[in-house]
Amino acid sequence: MKKVFFTILISGIAVASFAQTKKPIAKKPATTAKPVAAPIALKSSLDSASYAFGTSIGASLKTTGLSTLNYDILLKGLKDAFTGGKLILDQQQAQECISNILTSANKSKFTGQIAEGKTFLEQNKKRAGVQTTASGLQYEVLTAGTGVKPTATDSVLVNYKGTLLSGKQFDSSYDRGEPITFTLNQVIKGWTEGVQLMPAGSKYKFFVPYTLAYGERGYGPDIPPYSTLIFEIELLKVNGK
């Protein structure tokens, strides 16, 4: 009997000792659920119109490429304008801020087009016969003329055709069946610079970066923003010379 009691006592001490030395399992802290914002109730025609203005303004701005705004500051701007509060920006500063962010947002939609143009021009300038000016305009001489070269203020008579990098033609005086007359300083920068390089009687092919073409706006439905363009231009005559 003593032996049995002694055995039980020893076993009990061992169990108690183990229980005391065993590290407790840490409990994960309880997570506090984030409160769910109650839906806004439109209780009056003013509430409904206010919300409608917000959705209309937001949808319109989203089409420009903007993905987010600081909504708290946007609301402050609205309040200041409505209540006659002191404006943080004057009209000119505000217009510059708007112009800058819209330009940046619009540009982000055409990163593929910009990269395509840049890659094309980098490869094209390596071709034999292609020359590049300081502005980045590239050209090659298809037919060398011997006539007079025009200045920026001269009126010229030309035939031409213009294409996108894809090869899609967007304009051609050849297709219309008659050349066109214009003053050099009234066209895109790439033309103003390029045609001045041409003696009358020449035919050149120009590769025009978007910065020297129609830039961030493009032109009509056929020339997207940030398009690098290709023109074949035949200078028939410098008018008056």
C-alpha positions, 0 to 999 in steps of 0.5 A, a space after each residue: 500500500 505504501 509503495 502504491 501511494 509513493 508511486 502515485 505521489 511521485 507521478 503527481 509531482 512530475 505532472 505538477 512540475 511539467 504543468 508549471 514549466 510548460 509555456 502557455 500558448 499565446 492567444 491571438 489578440 482579438 481583431 476589432 471589426 472596422 465600422 461599416 459606413 452607413 449608406 447616405 440617404 438622399 432626403 431632399 431634392 438638394 441631396 439628390 442634385 448634390 450627389 448627381 453633380 458629384 457623379 457627373 463631375 467624377 465620370 467626366 474627370 475619369 474620361 481624362 485618364 485621372 484615376 484618383 483625387 484628394 477628395 477632402 481637398 476637392 470638397 474644400 475647393 467646392 465649399 470655398 468657391 460656393 461660400 466665398 471663402 479665401 481661395 488658396 490658389 488664384 485663377 492662373 495657378 488653378 488653371 496651371 495645376 489642372 492643365 498639368 495633371 490632365 496632361 499627365 493623366 492623358 499621357 499615361 493612356 498613351 504610353 504604348 504609343 509613345 514607346 512605339 514611336 521612340 523605338 521606331 525612331 531609335 532604330 530608323 536613325 541607324 538606317 543608311 541615308 537617314 539623317 537626324 537634325 538637332 530637334 530629332 526630326 529625321 529625313 532621307 532624300 528620295 530625289 535631290 532637287 537643284 532649286 531654291 530653298 524656302 524660308 519659314 515665311 515663304 509660301 510653297 507648293 507641294 505634293 505629299 502623303 502622310 502615314 502613321 507608323 502602322 502604314 495607315 494613310 491619313 492624308 494625301 494631295 496625290 489622292 486629291 489630284 492637286 498639290 497644296 499651297 501653304 506658308 511654312 510657318 503655319 504648319 506643324 514644326 516638323 514641316 516648317 523645319 523639314 521643308 526648309 531643308 529642301 531645294 525646289 524639285 526635291 522629294 524627301 521622306 520625313 519621320 516626325 516625332 510627336 513633339 514636332 507633329 500634333 503632340 498630345 492632342 493628335 488631329 481629328 479621328 485619324 491621328 491619335 495623340 502622341 503619334 510619330 508620323 511619316 511624310 513624303 513631301 515633294 517641293 514643287 515650287 517656292 512661290 515668288 522665287 
